[in-house]
Amino acid sequence: MPDGLGSRLLRFLRVPYAEPPVGDRRFAKPQPFNFSRSDCRLTGEEAADPEKNLLRLSIRTPDLAPADPLPVLALLLDGSSDFNDSLGHEVGDAIGTSVVMATIGSRFGVLGNVPAGQNNGLEDQRLALEFLRDQLHRFGGDPARVTLAGHGAAAAAVGLHAVGSGGFSRVVMMSGSIAAPLGWSASAEVAAALDRQLAASLSCGIGDEGRLPLDCLRSKPLKDLLDAESLLRRDYGDGAGRFAPSFNASSLPDALWRSGAFNGSLMIGVGTGVGPALAELALRVQGADWGALDQTAFETILDREFGQFPRLHSAGRNASVSGRRYLRLTLSDWPHFAYGGRVRQILARALSDFGAVCPVWEAANDMIGSGRVFVYLHDEDGDPAAALSVANDAKVLLGEPLVRANYSAEHRSLSRIMMQHLVDFTASGAPSPGWPSSSAGAFDFLRFGAKTGVNSTSGGFAFEPGRCPLWSTEMSLASNLSASPPPPQPPPPPPPPPPRTSPGGAQPFSNTVLRNYSVNILGLGRTVGQTIRTPAGKPGPLATSEDCLYLNLWTPKHSDREVEKLPVLVFLHGGFFQTGDAFDERWRGSHVLDQVDAVVVTVAYRLGALGFLWLQNASVPANLGLRDQALALQWVRYNVRFFDGSPSKISLVGAEAGAASVGFHLLAESLQFQRAVLLSGSPNSPFAVSPMPDEVRAMHKNFTVGPAELLDCLRNLTSSEIVSAAADFQRDVARLQAPFVAFGPALDADFLKSDPWSVDALPPVPLLLGGVDSPGNTLVRLLLPDGLNVTRNRVLEHLGQSLRHFPRFGESLSSVGLEAASRRFAEFPSSTADAGVGDVKEAQLLSRALGDRHFTCPSWNFMARAAALSTAQVFGFLLAEPAEEIGDRLVGAS
């Protein structure tokens, strides 16, 4: 037939290679087609029953008897539809002028992957390829030069055949790869659980010993099967509800790929339009529009689209946490609580990274040293004619613009160029001149687009440096982070990935920009209640939420240089154990990485009554907030090596209450760090340990009459109710004012066995201690929120509160402290009790007394004790700037 290119093709359409998978052959391995049957008619007509059309292929050839056999391009039709009629890609009419082109239909989804582990869809493809090899000589094709190609899910299948017994020397993966997380499952057992859910949804009972009721499933109308599959994907997410090939082998396919099981030539790439198309599809499934997209709808999309990671099916929604974690891991500009149209581009990029871009990068990078890797990027940006589709790159490469009228002259010209690259690759294992192979040092690739033309590009993959190396190197441990509470010691981390090699030898990854890595460690500690569940991004005020156990982790920007393991800074925020935020702009690790190479971790932990309520109950220990910090340190120690951090170079850094916490962890039996930095605080600070642990039990009367029922009662309350009652207790019962708190660290003879004031030994950990000048400015602003015009009596009242329990003794000393403090105020106005202070000078005196009392003197005391007790070096510093401004004339620290 004429193809519009001045040549002719012979087309053999809908050739059956296997018996139709209907009746008893549904959910069974394919059986070769019996061509000897008298009723066999190869008319190319479509059968009335859709299932009967599945196991067919079409062949296009320019010559049945060429002088030299032609190279063959075998295209596996992708899994975007479960009915991949092999006639559907008339694009083969264009590319078939220089090669023999075969398009292969097979079973996908529920029809191709039930029962789990049997992988009938892959068996369909294997049988079709065997049939092709046996028959290619009849169509002018060379069985020794077969290139296997696929797009999307079929690209993953191409990789699976390449590492199997396929014997292919050339493969083409378009917008997908063997590394795609949704391409296959790493466990037939968990995939079998999905089969049982399918059976249950169709009222097919499970047989003895858990056998799948295949006879019942075979009796169901095809529409019922497909509807049930769609409902599973809707209810459990695109990953958790996806039927895909599954394996239970000691060497999984991606490991075989990395080990070099395929040693041929690879053409691989992706289009920039994949993400927008996936985002629009996700929105349509949700039944929403961008302008009205709210947080609830967005979280539902995340549940569905990121339902499983890396490739572990899940029977429930709990796996969606991994998707949210992955989303934040890859996006440095994630806008907390910014929904509507603003998340459109972010969601598109995340979906593209997850399903296409990074799997393509990983598969290419695994072969990067071979010299036979050819990478492309189809640039659809600024192309108004590019319809939203995940397959635009395949359409251009396979010549669709040349056989359809709705394309521009630019598209047709581009398609001719790219199609010739594909034809040359099919013939020789290398594309046309001008397309460089990718190497470990450069990662060159070809960028093509209707608006931008065709250009060889070097130095990266046109994506943020390090974005995809992170995906392949570190995200393997994401599936372990949402597990149920482990025993006291964390489970061993997954083994590190095999080293990448280059002409210069083994080279570890030294990548990534990692922003807002929210690692949910909830459950590793013990909680009073499970009453609040906020999104896994930035929670609400941490003092009023139990769902606040997160780590933010930053690593340096990508570098091609060889990097040794980096030092690690783990930061604990302050806030007198009542307030504070690990997401605070002041603690962003990027500020540190602007200056030095390091891994920076900020830790969120429970605060106030939620973190430090001491119930004197054996099942709920004291100091939950400190225990949260300890578990976060354990996580860092066990996993930071996956982020190029050294577990032997961990510095624990804290400010104010965080500095006190650092001191407490120094006294722990098992140290999780090697160096300590205490900023404007120490464990000797008066507020660092609750001054009245016995009185805390008075809070019981606010809830119940007897301690036996207290725990159950508390667990039935919301977090806000607990926090509100704690505030009332602080004000009305304990009558404490900042910085003293009723609910802070307590000497429980367990986590805190002794008061830091009285310790007689410290571990040999190098210490750096210090702070700012006038740290009391912070407390003046806290205690006097209405300004500096206060009375003398009010100042003395604040001094009296601040001088209670010094160092941590009875209240009787407070009168002595008051007298000493009043002598400091020699210039204090001596007029009537109502006389106002009104001057910055008096505010300075109050600030100095409070700063000395709570920060400066305890810090220097602790430093002196450490220098006397520790064999390690101790360093002190003073930043000669005040902590905060007071009034208009005391400027705060920069």
ZAMARGU-4260 file (C-alpha; in steps of 0.2 Angstrom, whole numbers, plus 5000, padded with zeros to 4 digits):
<rodrens>
0) 5000/5000/5000 | 5006/5018/4997 | 5013/5025/5013 | 5015/5043/5008 | 5034/5042/5007
5) 5035/5036/4990 | 5037/5018/4994 | 5026/5003/4996 | 5023/4991/5011 | 5016/4974/5012
10) 5005/4972/5028 | 5000/4956/5037 | 4988/4962/5050 | 4981/4953/5066 | 4991/4937/5063
15) 4986/4925/5078 | 5002/4918/5086 | 4992/4910/5101 | 4975/4902/5103 | 4963/4916/5109
20) 4964/4917/5128 | 4945/4913/5131 | 4936/4900/5141 | 4948/4888/5150 | 4963/4898/5142
25) 4958/4914/5152 | 4971/4916/5166 | 4982/4902/5158 | 4998/4902/5149 | 4997/4905/5130
30) 4995/4890/5118 | 5003/4891/5101 | 4990/4895/5087 | 4986/4879/5077 | 4988/4885/5059
35) 4982/4868/5052 | 4964/4870/5057 | 4953/4870/5042 | 4943/4885/5049 | 4958/4896/5050
40) 4955/4912/5040 | 4969/4925/5040 | 4958/4940/5035 | 4964/4953/5047 | 4947/4956/5052
45) 4943/4960/5070 | 4935/4947/5081 | 4918/4952/5089 | 4925/4946/5106 | 4939/4958/5112
50) 4948/4944/5121 | 4950/4935/5105 | 4960/4950/5097 | 4973/4951/5111 | 4986/4937/5106
55) 4989/4944/5088 | 5003/4953/5079 | 5005/4963/5063 | 5020/4963/5052 | 5025/4976/5039
60) 5039/4974/5027 | 5045/4983/5011 | 5051/4967/5003 | 5047/4948/5006 | 5064/4943/4997
65) 5077/4957/4999 | 5095/4954/4993 | 5100/4955/5011 | 5088/4951/5026 | 5082/4967/5034
70) 5084/4972/5052 | 5068/4969/5062 | 5060/4981/5075 | 5048/4972/5086 | 5037/4984/5096
75) 5027/4978/5112 | 5011/4988/5113 | 5010/4997/5129 | 4998/4993/5144 | 4988/5009/5142
80) 4974/4998/5137 | 4971/4980/5141 | 4965/4978/5123 | 4981/4981/5112 | 4975/4977/5095
85) 4991/4975/5085 | 4984/4985/5071 | 4982/5000/5082 | 5000/5007/5078 | 4998/5012/5060
90) 5014/5022/5064 | 5023/5006/5058 | 5017/5011/5040 | 5030/5025/5041 | 5045/5017/5049
95) 5043/5001/5040 | 5051/5007/5024 | 5069/5002/5029 | 5065/4988/5042 | 5053/4974/5045
100) 5041/4981/5058 | 5031/4970/5070 | 5019/4976/5082 | 5014/4963/5096 | 4998/4963/5106
105) 4997/4954/5123 | 4988/4953/5139 | 4991/4967/5152 | 4983/4971/5169 | 4971/4958/5176
110) 4971/4947/5161 | 4989/4946/5159 | 4995/4945/5178 | 4982/4934/5187 | 4986/4922/5195
115) 5001/4931/5203 | 5018/4925/5198 | 5013/4916/5182 | 5016/4931/5172 | 5005/4926/5157
120) 5007/4943/5148 | 5026/4941/5148 | 5023/4923/5142 | 5012/4930/5128 | 5026/4941/5122
125) 5039/4927/5123 | 5028/4916/5112 | 5025/4930/5100 | 5044/4933/5099 | 5048/4915/5096
130) 5035/4914/5082 | 5043/4930/5074 | 5060/4922/5074 | 5054/4906/5066 | 5044/4916/5053
135) 5055/4931/5049 | 5063/4924/5034 | 5046/4923/5026 | 5045/4942/5028 | 5062/4947/5023
140) 5068/4949/5041 | 5085/4945/5049 | 5082/4934/5065 | 5099/4939/5071 | 5095/4958/5071
145) 5079/4960/5081 | 5077/4976/5091 | 5064/4975/5105 | 5055/4991/5109 | 5041/4997/5120
150) 5034/5012/5128 | 5028/5015/5146 | 5023/4998/5154 | 5029/4989/5139 | 5046/4997/5141
155) 5048/4988/5158 | 5043/4972/5149 | 5057/4975/5136 | 5069/4976/5150 | 5062/4960/5158
160) 5064/4951/5141 | 5082/4958/5139 | 5088/4951/5156 | 5079/4935/5153 | 5082/4922/5139
165) 5077/4934/5125 | 5094/4935/5117 | 5092/4953/5111 | 5107/4964/5106 | 5097/4980/5105
170) 5083/4987/5115 | 5073/5003/5115 | 5064/5009/5130 | 5053/5025/5128 | 5046/5034/5143
175) 5049/5019/5155 | 5062/5006/5159 | 5065/4990/5169 | 5067/5001/5184 | 5050/5008/5184
180) 5042/5005/5201 | 5025/5001/5193 | 5032/4990/5180 | 5033/4974/5191 | 5031/4968/5208
185) 5046/4961/5219 | 5035/4948/5228 | 5022/4936/5221 | 5015/4933/5238 | 5010/4951/5240
190) 5003/4951/5222 | 4993/4936/5226 | 4985/4946/5240 | 4978/4957/5227 | 4972/4942/5217
195) 4962/4937/5232 | 4955/4955/5234 | 4949/4954/5216 | 4941/4937/5219 | 4932/4944/5234
200) 4926/4959/5225 | 4918/4947/5212 | 4910/4935/5225 | 4922/4921/5221 | 4926/4912/5237
205) 4945/4907/5240 | 4948/4888/5239 | 4957/4877/5251 | 4974/4882/5256 | 4971/4899/5249
210) 4969/4893/5231 | 4963/4906/5219 | 4945/4902/5212 | 4950/4903/5193 | 4935/4894/5187
215) 4924/4907/5195 | 4934/4921/5188 | 4934/4913/5171 | 4915/4913/5172 | 4914/4931/5174
220) 4910/4943/5160 | 4925/4952/5154 | 4917/4969/5158 | 4915/4964/5176 | 4933/4959/5178
225) 4939/4975/5170 | 4927/4985/5181 | 4933/4976/5197 | 4951/4980/5192 | 4947/4998/5190
230) 4939/4999/5207 | 4954/4991/5215 | 4965/5004/5207 | 4954/5018/5212 | 4952/5012/5230
235) 4970/5006/5234 | 4980/5018/5222 | 4987/5015/5205 | 5002/5006/5213 | 4993/4995/5226
240) 4979/4991/5215 | 4989/4987/5199 | 4991/4970/5192 | 5009/4968/5185 | 5022/4954/5183
245) 5028/4948/5199 | 5044/4938/5205 | 5050/4929/5219 | 5068/4926/5213 | 5084/4928/5223
250) 5090/4939/5209 | 5076/4951/5204 | 5076/4959/5186 | 5083/4976/5191 | 5098/4967/5200
255) 5101/4957/5184 | 5101/4973/5174 | 5113/4981/5185 | 5124/4966/5185 | 5126/4966/5166
260) 5114/4952/5161 | 5110/4963/5146 | 5126/4968/5137 | 5119/4975/5121 | 5115/4993/5115
265) 5101/5003/5123 | 5091/5018/5116 | 5081/5026/5130 | 5073/5042/5134 | 5057/5052/5140
270) 5046/5066/5135 | 5044/5082/5145 | 5025/5080/5142 | 5023/5064/5152 | 5021/5073/5169
275) 5007/5085/5163 | 4998/5071/5155 | 4998/5061/5170 | 4993/5075/5181 | 4978/5079/5170
280) 4973/5061/5171 | 4975/5060/5190 | 4964/5076/5191 | 4950/5068/5179 | 4950/5052/5190
285) 4948/5063/5205 | 4933/5072/5197 | 4941/5089/5201 | 4948/5104/5192 | 4964/5114/5196
290) 4955/5129/5202 | 4945/5120/5215 | 4958/5108/5221 | 4959/5108/5240 | 4970/5099/5252
295) 4958/5084/5254 | 4957/5081/5236 | 4976/5083/5233 | 4979/5070/5247 | 4967/5058/5239
300) 4977/5060/5223 | 4993/5056/5232 | 4985/5040/5240 | 4981/5034/5222 | 4996/5039/5212
305) 5009/5036/5224 | 5001/5020/5232 | 5017/5009/5233 | 5035/5012/5233 | 5047/5005/5227
310) 5037/4991/5220 | 5028/4983/5235 | 5010/4980/5233 | 5000/4985/5249 | 4982/4979/5254
315) 4978/4996/5261 | 4980/5015/5261 | 4995/5015/5273 | 5007/5015/5259 | 5002/5032/5253
320) 5014/5039/5266 | 5028/5033/5255 | 5021/5042/5241 | 5020/5059/5250 | 5037/5056/5257
325) 5044/5053/5239 | 5035/5068/5233 | 5043/5079/5246 | 5060/5071/5243 | 5061/5076/5225
330) 5054/5093/5226 | 5064/5107/5233 | 5051/5120/5231 | 5036/5111/5239 | 5024/5125/5245
335) 5017/5119/5261 | 4998/5120/5261 | 4998/5129/5244 | 4985/5120/5234 | 4974/5124/5219
340) 4983/5127/5202 | 4999/5131/5211 | 5002/5112/5213 | 4999/5108/5195 | 5017/5109/5189
345) 5024/5101/5206 | 5012/5086/5204 | 5016/5084/5186 | 5035/5084/5189 | 5033/5071/5204
350) 5022/5059/5193 | 5035/5061/5179 | 5050/5058/5190 | 5041/5043/5199 | 5035/5034/5184
355) 5046/5039/5169 | 5061/5051/5171 | 5070/5043/5185 | 5067/5025/5180 | 5074/5030/5163
360) 5089/5038/5171 | 5092/5023/5182 | 5092/5010/5168 | 5103/5021/5157 | 5115/5025/5172
365) 5117/5006/5176 | 5125/5004/5158 | 5133/5021/5157 | 5151/5014/5156 | 5147/5002/5141
370) 5148/5016/5127 | 5132/5008/5120 | 5119/5019/5129 | 5110/5033/5119 | 5098/5044/5129
375) 5085/5056/5122 | 5074/5070/5129 | 5059/5074/5119 | 5056/5093/5123 | 5038/5097/5122
380) 5039/5113/5131 | 5032/5128/5121 | 5024/5116/5108 | 5006/5121/5107 | 5002/5107/5095
385) 5009/5094/5107 | 4993/5086/5114 | 4993/5080/5132 | 5000/5062/5130 | 5012/5051/5139
390) 5017/5044/5122 | 5022/5059/5111 | 5040/5053/5111 | 5035/5036/5104 | 5024/5044/5091
395) 5038/5055/5084 | 5051/5041/5084 | 5039/5029/5075 | 5033/5042/5062 | 5015/5045/5067
400) 5017/5063/5060 | 5021/5056/5043 | 5005/5046/5041 | 4992/5058/5050 | 4986/5075/5043
405) 4985/5084/5060 | 5003/5088/5062 | 5013/5103/5056 | 5028/5103/5044 | 5040/5105/5059
410) 5033/5089/5067 | 5035/5080/5051 | 5052/5086/5048 | 5057/5081/5066 | 5049/5064/5065
415) 5059/5060/5049 | 5075/5064/5058 | 5071/5054/5073 | 5064/5039/5064 | 5080/5038/5054
420) 5090/5038/5071 | 5079/5023/5076 | 5081/5014/5060 | 5100/5016/5060 | 5100/5010/5078
425) 5089/4995/5073 | 5101/4991/5059 | 5118/4993/5068 | 5116/4996/5087 | 5120/5015/5085
430) 5109/5029/5079 | 5113/5041/5065 | 5129/5052/5067 | 5126/5067/5078 | 5118/5057/5093
435) 5132/5054/5105 | 5133/5039/5117 | 5132/5043/5135 | 5147/5041/5146 | 5150/5041/5165
440) 5159/5058/5164 | 5147/5067/5153 | 5130/5059/5151 | 5127/5066/5134 | 5110/5065/5127
445) 5100/5070/5112 | 5087/5084/5115 | 5073/5085/5101 | 5057/5095/5099 | 5046/5103/5086
450) 5051/5120/5092 | 5069/5117/5098 | 5075/5106/5084 | 5088/5092/5087 | 5103/5096/5098
455) 5116/5085/5106 | 5117/5091/5124 | 5130/5086/5137 | 5132/5087/5156 | 5117/5080/5163
460) 5100/5074/5157 | 5092/5091/5157 | 5086/5089/5174 | 5091/5095/5191 | 5108/5087/5195
465) 5106/5073/5208 | 5087/5072/5207 | 5087/5055/5199 | 5103/5048/5207 | 5094/5051/5224
470) 5080/5041/5218 | 5090/5025/5213 | 5103/5027/5228 | 5093/5031/5243 | 5075/5028/5240
475) 5077/5009/5242 | 5075/5012/5261 | 5059/5022/5259 | 5048/5006/5260 | 5056/5002/5277
480) 5051/5019/5285 | 5032/5016/5288 | 5034/4999/5296 | 5026/4995/5312 | 5036/4998/5328
485) 5052/4988/5328 | 5061/4981/5343 | 5072/4992/5353 | 5086/4992/5340 | 5081/4998/5323
490) 5081/4985/5309 | 5097/4984/5299 | 5096/4996/5284 | 5095/4989/5266 | 5112/4985/5258
495) 5120/4999/5249 | 5118/4999/5230 | 5132/4992/5220 | 5145/5005/5215 | 5144/5014/5199
500) 5160/5012/5189 | 5169/5023/5177 | 5185/5023/5167 | 5193/5030/5183 | 5187/5016/5194
505) 5173/5014/5207 | 5164/5031/5211 | 5151/5033/5225 | 5137/5045/5222 | 5140/5062/5228
510) 5124/5071/5224 | 5109/5078/5229 | 5099/5093/5234 | 5087/5086/5246 | 5074/5098/5254
515) 5061/5095/5267 | 5063/5076/5268 | 5049/5072/5280 | 5053/5055/5287 | 5038/5049/5298
520) 5045/5040/5313 | 5029/5040/5322 | 5027/5023/5331 | 5045/5021/5335 | 5042/5030/5351
525) 5028/5027/5363 | 5014/5039/5362 | 5000/5044/5375 | 4987/5044/5361 | 4984/5043/5343
530) 4971/5056/5341 | 4978/5069/5328 | 4983/5064/5311 | 4989/5079/5301 | 4996/5078/5283
535) 5014/5071/5282 | 5020/5088/5277 | 5022/5102/5289 | 5010/5098/5304 | 5000/5111/5313
540) 5008/5119/5329 | 5019/5105/5335 | 5014/5109/5353 | 4996/5103/5349 | 4999/5088/5338
545) 5006/5071/5341 | 5009/5068/5323 | 5025/5078/5323 | 5039/5065/5322 | 5048/5071/5307
550) 5066/5073/5300 | 5071/5086/5287 | 5087/5081/5279 | 5098/5091/5267 | 5113/5086/5257
555) 5125/5096/5246 | 5122/5099/5228 | 5127/5086/5215 | 5145/5086/5211 | 5154/5074/5199
560) 5170/5074/5210 | 5173/5059/5221 | 5167/5063/5238 | 5171/5055/5255 | 5158/5053/5268
565) 5152/5070/5273 | 5150/5076/5291 | 5133/5076/5298 | 5124/5090/5309 | 5109/5084/5318
570) 5099/5100/5325 | 5087/5100/5339 | 5077/5116/5340 | 5073/5126/5356 | 5057/5133/5363
575) 5058/5128/5382 | 5051/5111/5377 | 5034/5119/5374 | 5035/5127/5357 | 5047/5127/5342
580) 5047/5120/5324 | 5059/5110/5314 | 5052/5118/5299 | 5057/5135/5305 | 5066/5145/5291
585) 5080/5149/5304 | 5085/5130/5304 | 5085/5127/5286 | 5099/5116/5281 | 5102/5125/5265
590) 5109/5139/5275 | 5123/5128/5280 | 5125/5120/5263 | 5128/5137/5255 | 5144/5138/5264
595) 5150/5120/5267 | 5148/5102/5262 | 5138/5092/5275 | 5123/5083/5278 | 5110/5093/5289
600) 5096/5085/5298 | 5083/5095/5309 | 5072/5085/5321 | 5054/5088/5326 | 5049/5080/5343
605) 5034/5080/5354 | 5032/5095/5366 | 5023/5101/5381 | 5011/5088/5390 | 5011/5077/5374
610) 5030/5075/5376 | 5033/5077/5394 | 5018/5072/5404 | 5024/5060/5418 | 5010/5048/5423
615) 5020/5037/5435 | 5014/5023/5424 | 5025/5009/5419 | 5018/5007/5401 | 5020/5026/5397
620) 5037/5032/5402 | 5042/5050/5406 | 5052/5061/5394 | 5044/5055/5378 | 5050/5071/5369
625) 5068/5066/5373 | 5065/5048/5368 | 5059/5054/5351 | 5075/5063/5349 | 5085/5048/5353
630) 5075/5037/5340 | 5078/5051/5327 | 5097/5050/5331 | 5096/5031/5329 | 5088/5033/5312
635) 5101/5045/5307 | 5115/5034/5313 | 5108/5019/5304 | 5103/5027/5287 | 5114/5043/5285
640) 5127/5033/5274 | 5113/5032/5261 | 5114/5051/5259 | 5133/5052/5258 | 5134/5055/5277
645) 5146/5047/5288 | 5139/5038/5304 | 5156/5041/5312 | 5155/5060/5310 | 5139/5065/5318
650) 5138/5081/5328 | 5122/5084/5338 | 5118/5102/5339 | 5105/5111/5349 | 5099/5128/5353
655) 5091/5133/5370 | 5080/5118/5375 | 5089/5109/5361 | 5106/5113/5369 | 5099/5106/5385
660) 5093/5090/5376 | 5111/5088/5369 | 5117/5088/5386 | 5105/5075/5392 | 5110/5064/5377
665) 5128/5066/5382 | 5123/5057/5398 | 5114/5042/5389 | 5121/5025/5390 | 5123/5023/5372
670) 5129/5038/5362 | 5123/5040/5344 | 5135/5054/5340 | 5153/5059/5341 | 5153/5078/5344
675) 5141/5090/5352 | 5137/5108/5350 | 5127/5118/5363 | 5120/5135/5358 | 5113/5147/5371
680) 5108/5133/5383 | 5114/5118/5393 | 5107/5104/5403 | 5111/5115/5419 | 5099/5128/5413
685) 5085/5130/5427 | 5071/5126/5415 | 5079/5111/5407 | 5072/5099/5421 | 5055/5101/5428
690) 5057/5110/5445 | 5042/5101/5452 | 5040/5083/5446 | 5030/5077/5461 | 5017/5090/5458
695) 5014/5085/5440 | 5003/5071/5447 | 4991/5084/5453 | 4985/5085/5435 | 4976/5069/5438
700) 4962/5077/5446 | 4958/5087/5430 | 4954/5071/5421 | 4949/5057/5433 | 4948/5052/5451
705) 4959/5037/5451 | 4976/5034/5442 | 4970/5017/5437 | 4958/5024/5424 | 4969/5039/5420
710) 4978/5032/5405 | 4962/5025/5396 | 4954/5042/5400 | 4969/5052/5392 | 4969/5041/5377
715) 4950/5045/5374 | 4954/5064/5374 | 4960/5074/5359 | 4977/5082/5358 | 4969/5099/5359
720) 4960/5094/5375 | 4976/5088/5383 | 4985/5104/5378 | 4971/5115/5385 | 4971/5106/5402
725) 4990/5107/5403 | 4989/5126/5400 | 4976/5128/5414 | 4987/5117/5425 | 5002/5128/5421
730) 4993/5144/5425 | 4981/5139/5439 | 4989/5125/5449 | 5008/5126/5446 | 5007/5145/5444
735) 5023/5145/5433 | 5028/5158/5421 | 5041/5156/5407 | 5053/5149/5405 | 5048/5137/5419
740) 5036/5124/5413 | 5026/5111/5422 | 5029/5098/5408 | 5047/5097/5404 | 5061/5084/5406
745) 5060/5075/5422 | 5072/5065/5433 | 5064/5049/5430 | 5079/5037/5435 | 5077/5029/5418
750) 5081/5041/5404 | 5087/5054/5415 | 5096/5045/5429 | 5104/5060/5438 | 5104/5079/5437
755) 5117/5086/5426 | 5122/5097/5440 | 5129/5083/5450 | 5136/5071/5437 | 5154/5066/5440
760) 5159/5059/5423 | 5156/5064/5405 | 5160/5054/5389 | 5175/5059/5379 | 5165/5069/5366
765) 5172/5085/5359 | 5161/5100/5364 | 5158/5117/5357 | 5147/5129/5369 | 5142/5147/5369
770) 5129/5159/5364 | 5124/5177/5361 | 5126/5192/5372 | 5111/5197/5382 | 5101/5181/5379
775) 5089/5187/5392 | 5082/5199/5379 | 5071/5184/5373 | 5064/5182/5390 | 5060/5200/5392
780) 5050/5200/5377 | 5041/5184/5382 | 5037/5190/5400 | 5033/5208/5395 | 5023/5207/5379
785) 5014/5223/5382 | 5031/5233/5381 | 5044/5240/5392 | 5033/5251/5403 | 5031/5240/5418
790) 5031/5242/5437 | 5045/5239/5449 | 5034/5226/5458 | 5031/5217/5442 | 5050/5216/5438
795) 5053/5209/5455 | 5039/5196/5453 | 5048/5190/5437 | 5064/5190/5446 | 5057/5180/5460
800) 5050/5167/5448 | 5066/5166/5438 | 5076/5163/5454 | 5066/5149/5461 | 5074/5132/5463
805) 5092/5138/5461 | 5100/5127/5455 | 5086/5115/5458 | 5082/5116/5476 | 5068/5121/5487
810) 5058/5137/5485 | 5065/5144/5502 | 5081/5151/5493 | 5070/5162/5482 | 5070/5176/5495
815) 5089/5176/5495 | 5089/5176/5477 | 5078/5191/5477 | 5089/5201/5489 | 5104/5197/5478
820) 5095/5203/5462 | 5089/5219/5470 | 5107/5224/5474 | 5110/5222/5455 | 5097/5235/5453
825) 5105/5249/5462 | 5099/5262/5450 | 5081/5255/5449 | 5068/5268/5453 | 5064/5268/5471
830) 5047/5277/5470 | 5030/5270/5473 | 5025/5253/5467 | 5016/5260/5452 | 5031/5269/5446
835) 5035/5264/5428 | 5052/5257/5423 | 5049/5265/5406 | 5068/5265/5401 | 5078/5253/5390
840) 5091/5254/5404 | 5080/5245/5417 | 5075/5233/5404 | 5093/5229/5401 | 5096/5226/5419
845) 5081/5214/5419 | 5087/5205/5403 | 5105/5203/5411 | 5098/5195/5427 | 5087/5183/5417
850) 5100/5180/5404 | 5113/5176/5417 | 5101/5165/5427 | 5094/5154/5413 | 5108/5154/5400
855) 5125/5162/5402 | 5130/5156/5420 | 5123/5138/5417 | 5132/5136/5401 | 5148/5142/5407
860) 5146/5131/5423 | 5143/5116/5412 | 5158/5120/5401 | 5169/5121/5416 | 5162/5104/5422
865) 5165/5097/5405 | 5183/5103/5404 | 5186/5095/5421 | 5177/5079/5418 | 5180/5075/5400
870) 5196/5069/5392 | 5190/5077/5375 | 5193/5095/5370 | 5180/5109/5375 | 5178/5125/5366
875) 5168/5140/5371 | 5163/5156/5361 | 5153/5172/5363 | 5144/5180/5349 | 5145/5198/5355
880) 5127/5203/5348 | 5111/5203/5358 | 5098/5189/5355 | 5084/5200/5351 | 5080/5219/5351
885) 5072/5227/5365 | 5062/5243/5360 | 5070/5253/5346 | 5087/5255/5353 | 5093/5237/5356
890) 5096/5229/5340 | 5095/5210/5339 | 5108/5198/5333 | 5110/5195/5314
</rodrens>
